[in-house]
Amino acid sequence: NGRLAMLAIVGMISQNGFLGTTGASMWIPGAAFDKELGATMPFKYFDPLGLASDGDAGAFKRRRAAEIKNGRVAMWACMGYIAPEYF
């Protein structure tokens, strides 16, 4: 356990050096889209990479549509994987 703790401390220190923080503000940033559909507690609008930090509504809508489309394609792909087992 001691070695694991030492490794964790090294990780936290390097994270603080590279990114500037190890606190909750790194994972729960304030976003312009906290009131959008699908934003739930405790994270509200979860954007860990900060892709929507500019507040551009057009880019947000485009990314949301792309996410829905990719999810639908993935569901059809799963069906295409399962269906040959039965037919």
N, CA, C and O atoms as a DFTB+ gen file, in Angstrom:
348 C
 N C O
     1  1       0.810      -1.195       0.000
     2  2       0.000       0.000       0.000
     3  2       0.855       1.261       0.000
     4  3       0.475       2.275      -0.585
     5  1       1.987       1.197       0.643
     6  2       2.861       2.364       0.689
     7  2       3.396       2.733      -0.683
     8  3       3.458       3.910      -1.038
     9  1       3.784       1.719      -1.456
    10  2       4.293       1.989      -2.813
    11  2       3.207       2.548      -3.707
    12  3       3.467       3.435      -4.521
    13  1       1.995       2.039      -3.567
    14  2       0.877       2.558      -4.347
    15  2       0.589       4.013      -3.989
    16  3       0.299       4.824      -4.869
    17  1       0.666       4.343      -2.718
    18  2       0.448       5.724      -2.285
    19  2       1.537       6.643      -2.837
    20  3       1.254       7.763      -3.263
    21  1       2.782       6.165      -2.828
    22  2       3.866       6.985      -3.387
    23  2       3.655       7.215      -4.879
    24  3       3.906       8.312      -5.379
    25  1       3.202       6.201      -5.583
    26  2       2.942       6.336      -7.012
    27  2       1.788       7.312      -7.258
    28  3       1.823       8.100      -8.203
    29  1       0.774       7.253      -6.405
    30  2      -0.356       8.169      -6.549
    31  2       0.067       9.611      -6.316
    32  3      -0.377      10.509      -7.031
    33  1       0.915       9.841      -5.329
    34  2       1.397      11.193      -5.058
    35  2       2.211      11.720      -6.230
    36  3       2.079      12.887      -6.598
    37  1       3.049      10.878      -6.820
    38  2       3.831      11.302      -7.992
    39  2       2.890      11.664      -9.130
    40  3       3.119      12.646      -9.835
    41  1       1.830      10.877      -9.318
    42  2       0.849      11.189     -10.361
    43  2       0.150      12.508     -10.114
    44  3      -0.049      13.289     -11.045
    45  1      -0.223      12.767      -8.876
    46  2      -0.894      14.028      -8.551
    47  2       0.026      15.225      -8.744
    48  3      -0.403      16.267      -9.238
    49  1       1.286      15.080      -8.357
    50  2       2.239      16.180      -8.515
    51  2       2.503      16.456      -9.985
    52  3       2.551      17.617     -10.394
    53  1       2.675      15.408     -10.790
    54  2       2.916      15.632     -12.223
    55  2       1.673      16.206     -12.893
    56  3       1.795      17.036     -13.794
    57  1       0.475      15.782     -12.472
    58  2      -0.752      16.341     -13.022
    59  2      -0.845      17.822     -12.689
    60  3      -1.230      18.630     -13.534
    61  1      -0.501      18.169     -11.486
    62  2      -0.523      19.566     -11.083
    63  2       0.495      20.371     -11.885
    64  3       0.234      21.522     -12.235
    65  1       1.656      19.775     -12.180
    66  2       2.664      20.472     -12.966
    67  2       2.263      20.669     -14.417
    68  3       2.509      21.730     -14.991
    69  1       1.650      19.661     -15.013
    70  2       1.270      19.742     -16.430
    71  2      -0.005      20.534     -16.662
    72  3      -0.079      21.324     -17.602
    73  1      -1.008      20.334     -15.820
    74  2      -2.319      20.919     -16.055
    75  2      -2.653      22.073     -15.127
    76  3      -3.580      22.835     -15.402
    77  1      -1.929      22.214     -14.051
    78  2      -2.131      23.346     -13.176
    79  2      -3.089      23.118     -12.022
    80  3      -3.209      23.982     -11.153
    81  1      -3.771      21.994     -11.984
    82  2      -4.690      21.752     -10.882
    83  2      -4.914      20.264     -10.691
    84  3      -4.781      19.480     -11.631
    85  1      -5.250      19.886      -9.488
    86  2      -5.666      18.524      -9.208
    87  2      -7.012      18.522      -8.501
    88  3      -7.470      17.475      -8.045
    89  1      -7.637      19.660      -8.405
    90  2      -8.893      19.776      -7.674
    91  2     -10.103      19.459      -8.530
    92  3      -9.991      19.034      -9.680
    93  1     -11.258      19.678      -7.933
    94  2     -12.518      19.381      -8.617
    95  2     -12.762      20.295      -9.808
    96  3     -13.514      19.934     -10.713
    97  1     -12.141      21.472      -9.828
    98  2     -12.354      22.394     -10.949
    99  2     -11.830      21.830     -12.264
   100  3     -12.259      22.257     -13.335
   101  1     -10.913      20.880     -12.192
   102  2     -10.412      20.269     -13.414
   103  2     -11.468      19.378     -14.058
   104  3     -11.544      19.295     -15.284
   105  1     -12.293      18.704     -13.233
   106  2     -13.263      17.749     -13.763
   107  2     -14.665      18.317     -13.868
   108  3     -15.489      17.777     -14.606
   109  1     -14.957      19.382     -13.157
   110  2     -16.289      19.975     -13.194
   111  2     -16.151      21.448     -13.561
   112  3     -16.369      22.314     -12.713
   113  1     -15.796      21.747     -14.802
   114  2     -15.651      23.150     -15.189
   115  2     -17.010      23.797     -15.417
   116  3     -17.989      23.108     -15.703
   117  1     -17.068      25.087     -15.293
   118  2     -18.288      25.808     -15.615
   119  2     -18.460      25.849     -17.131
   120  3     -17.513      26.151     -17.857
   121  1     -19.638      25.553     -17.597
   122  2     -19.883      25.515     -19.040
   123  2     -21.086      26.382     -19.382
   124  3     -21.937      26.666     -18.539
   125  1     -21.130      26.791     -20.640
   126  2     -22.229      27.616     -21.106
   127  2     -23.475      26.781     -21.389
   128  3     -24.542      27.342     -21.634
   129  1     -23.363      25.454     -21.362
   130  2     -24.465      24.586     -21.759
   131  2     -25.012      23.779     -20.586
   132  3     -25.475      22.655     -20.780
   133  1     -24.968      24.327     -19.382
   134  2     -25.463      23.625     -18.199
   135  2     -26.973      23.437     -18.207
   136  3     -27.480      22.548     -17.523
   137  1     -27.699      24.243     -18.955
   138  2     -29.158      24.163     -18.971
   139  2     -29.687      23.334     -20.142
   140  3     -30.901      23.248     -20.326
   141  1     -28.816      22.731     -20.927
   142  2     -29.251      21.947     -22.081
   143  2     -29.869      20.620     -21.661
   144  3     -29.635      20.138     -20.552
   145  1     -30.655      20.039     -22.550
   146  2     -31.261      18.741     -22.319
   147  2     -30.171      17.692     -22.182
   148  3     -29.273      17.613     -23.020
   149  1     -30.244      16.895     -21.143
   150  2     -29.249      15.854     -20.908
   151  2     -28.196      16.232     -19.889
   152  3     -27.406      15.380     -19.482
   153  1     -28.161      17.473     -19.470
   154  2     -27.213      17.898     -18.442
   155  2     -27.794      17.540     -17.081
   156  3     -28.797      18.119     -16.664
   157  1     -27.177      16.597     -16.390
   158  2     -27.713      16.109     -15.129
   159  2     -26.712      16.318     -14.000
   160  3     -25.520      16.516     -14.236
   161  1     -27.208      16.270     -12.794
   162  2     -26.353      16.393     -11.621
   163  2     -25.612      15.089     -11.408
   164  3     -26.158      14.059     -11.803
   165  1     -24.468      15.026     -10.845
   166  2     -23.743      16.101     -10.202
   167  2     -22.829      16.855     -11.154
   168  3     -22.263      17.877     -10.766
   169  1     -22.666      16.388     -12.384
   170  2     -21.710      17.010     -13.288
   171  2     -22.312      18.089     -14.168
   172  3     -21.581      18.836     -14.819
   173  1     -23.636      18.182     -14.199
   174  2     -24.348      19.087     -15.105
   175  2     -23.925      18.766     -16.525
   176  3     -24.159      17.648     -16.982
   177  1     -23.312      19.694     -17.243
   178  2     -22.837      19.395     -18.591
   179  2     -21.404      18.913     -18.484
   180  3     -20.507      19.697     -18.174
   181  1     -21.172      17.611     -18.741
   182  2     -19.862      16.987     -18.538
   183  2     -19.026      17.142     -19.804
   184  3     -19.326      16.531     -20.829
   185  1     -17.995      17.947     -19.733
   186  2     -17.100      18.206     -20.857
   187  2     -15.663      18.208     -20.349
   188  3     -15.065      19.275     -20.205
   189  1     -15.089      17.017     -20.071
   190  2     -13.763      16.985     -19.455
   191  2     -12.644      17.498     -20.356
   192  3     -11.621      17.956     -19.848
   193  1     -12.807      17.434     -21.670
   194  2     -11.760      17.915     -22.573
   195  2     -11.912      19.388     -22.919
   196  3     -11.031      19.966     -23.555
   197  1     -13.011      20.001     -22.512
   198  2     -13.210      21.423     -22.762
   199  2     -13.514      21.747     -24.214
   200  3     -13.181      22.837     -24.679
   201  1     -14.139      20.827     -24.944
   202  2     -14.433      21.066     -26.360
   203  2     -15.469      22.163     -26.556
   204  3     -15.450      22.857     -27.573
   205  1     -16.374      22.328     -25.594
   206  2     -17.424      23.329     -25.719
   207  2     -17.158      24.550     -24.848
   208  3     -18.080      25.310     -24.554
   209  1     -15.923      24.744     -24.437
   210  2     -15.624      25.858     -23.541
   211  2     -15.726      27.213     -24.235
   212  3     -15.799      28.237     -23.556
   213  1     -15.733      27.246     -25.567
   214  2     -15.852      28.524     -26.273
   215  2     -17.276      29.052     -26.274
   216  3     -17.486      30.238     -26.525
   217  1     -18.275      28.191     -25.994
   218  2     -19.665      28.634     -25.931
   219  2     -20.328      28.794     -27.278
   220  3     -21.363      29.455     -27.369
   221  1     -19.772      28.214     -28.334
   222  2     -20.340      28.323     -29.670
   223  2     -21.539      27.383     -29.792
   224  3     -21.378      26.163     -29.777
   225  1     -22.741      27.953     -29.912
   226  2     -23.965      27.147     -29.950
   227  2     -24.056      26.313     -31.227
   228  3     -24.564      25.192     -31.196
   229  1     -23.572      26.844     -32.347
   230  2     -23.610      26.089     -33.602
   231  2     -22.755      24.837     -33.544
   232  3     -23.179      23.767     -33.981
   233  1     -21.550      24.969     -33.004
   234  2     -20.667      23.808     -32.874
   235  2     -21.240      22.801     -31.884
   236  3     -21.095      21.593     -32.072
   237  1     -21.892      23.294     -30.826
   238  2     -22.509      22.408     -29.847
   239  2     -23.611      21.580     -30.502
   240  3     -23.686      20.370     -30.287
   241  1     -24.459      22.216     -31.293
   242  2     -25.547      21.493     -31.964
   243  2     -25.005      20.489     -32.970
   244  3     -25.552      19.395     -33.112
   245  1     -23.935      20.851     -33.668
   246  2     -23.337      19.936     -34.633
   247  2     -22.742      18.713     -33.939
   248  3     -22.901      17.585     -34.407
   249  1     -22.057      18.943     -32.822
   250  2     -21.487      17.812     -32.070
   251  2     -22.574      16.925     -31.483
   252  3     -22.437      15.702     -31.461
   253  1     -23.651      17.537     -31.009
   254  2     -24.744      16.739     -30.450
   255  2     -25.397      15.888     -31.541
   256  3     -25.695      14.717     -31.308
   257  1     -25.623      16.453     -32.718
   258  2     -26.208      15.682     -33.818
   259  2     -25.273      14.557     -34.252
   260  3     -25.728      13.451     -34.541
   261  1     -23.968      14.835     -34.299
   262  2     -23.004      13.800     -34.675
   263  2     -22.974      12.683     -33.648
   264  3     -22.831      11.516     -34.013
   265  1     -23.107      13.019     -32.361
   266  2     -23.115      11.995     -31.317
   267  2     -24.339      11.097     -31.439
   268  3     -24.231       9.880     -31.286
   269  1     -25.494      11.681     -31.710
   270  2     -26.712      10.886     -31.884
   271  2     -26.593       9.995     -33.112
   272  3     -26.952       8.818     -33.066
   273  1     -26.085      10.557     -34.220
   274  2     -25.940       9.770     -35.447
   275  2     -24.963       8.612     -35.245
   276  3     -25.235       7.494     -35.684
   277  1     -23.843       8.863     -34.595
   278  2     -22.867       7.796     -34.357
   279  2     -23.427       6.727     -33.426
   280  3     -23.124       5.545     -33.590
   281  1     -24.235       7.125     -32.459
   282  2     -24.870       6.151     -31.578
   283  2     -25.834       5.263     -32.332
   284  3     -25.898       4.060     -32.082
   285  1     -26.590       5.846     -33.257
   286  2     -27.524       5.041     -34.061
   287  2     -26.783       4.083     -34.979
   288  3     -27.197       2.936     -35.149
   289  1     -25.705       4.541     -35.563
   290  2     -24.899       3.655     -36.418
   291  2     -24.315       2.516     -35.588
   292  3     -24.261       1.378     -36.054
   293  1     -23.881       2.806     -34.375
   294  2     -23.335       1.765     -33.510
   295  2     -24.402       0.743     -33.130
   296  3     -24.108      -0.448     -33.029
   297  1     -25.638       1.197     -32.918
   298  2     -26.717       0.247     -32.610
   299  2     -26.996      -0.670     -33.790
   300  3     -27.198      -1.870     -33.606
   301  1     -27.008      -0.118     -35.006
   302  2     -27.206      -0.960     -36.196
   303  2     -26.039      -1.920     -36.381
   304  3     -26.233      -3.057     -36.812
   305  1     -24.846      -1.478     -36.065
   306  2     -23.684      -2.359     -36.172
   307  2     -23.789      -3.527     -35.198
   308  3     -23.417      -4.650     -35.537
   309  1     -24.285      -3.276     -34.004
   310  2     -24.489      -4.366     -33.036
   311  2     -25.536      -5.340     -33.536
   312  3     -25.387      -6.552     -33.379
   313  1     -26.604      -4.811     -34.142
   314  2     -27.619      -5.703     -34.697
   315  2     -27.057      -6.533     -35.846
   316  3     -27.401      -7.706     -35.993
   317  1     -26.198      -5.931     -36.655
   318  2     -25.563      -6.664     -37.747
   319  2     -24.600      -7.729     -37.256
   320  3     -24.316      -8.695     -37.965
   321  1     -24.111      -7.556     -36.069
   322  2     -23.220      -8.550     -35.479
   323  2     -24.026      -9.706     -34.868
   324  3     -23.611     -10.863     -34.934
   325  1     -25.182      -9.380     -34.275
   326  2     -25.990     -10.381     -33.593
   327  2     -26.868     -11.171     -34.557
   328  3     -27.002     -12.386     -34.409
   329  1     -27.468     -10.504     -35.543
   330  2     -28.443     -11.150     -36.435
   331  2     -27.930     -12.387     -37.160
   332  3     -28.683     -13.356     -37.255
   333  1     -26.704     -12.427     -37.679
   334  2     -26.264     -13.652     -38.375
   335  2     -26.201     -14.898     -37.482
   336  3     -26.177     -16.020     -37.987
   337  1     -26.174     -14.708     -36.180
   338  2     -26.176     -15.863     -35.278
   339  2     -27.507     -16.604     -35.315
   340  3     -27.560     -17.803     -35.044
   341  1     -28.589     -15.887     -35.653
   342  2     -29.925     -16.474     -35.583
   343  2     -30.530     -16.743     -36.960
   344  3     -31.527     -17.461     -37.045
   345  1     -29.975     -16.201     -38.035
   346  2     -30.565     -16.378     -39.380
   347  2     -29.578     -16.963     -40.337
   348  3     -29.903     -17.178     -41.505
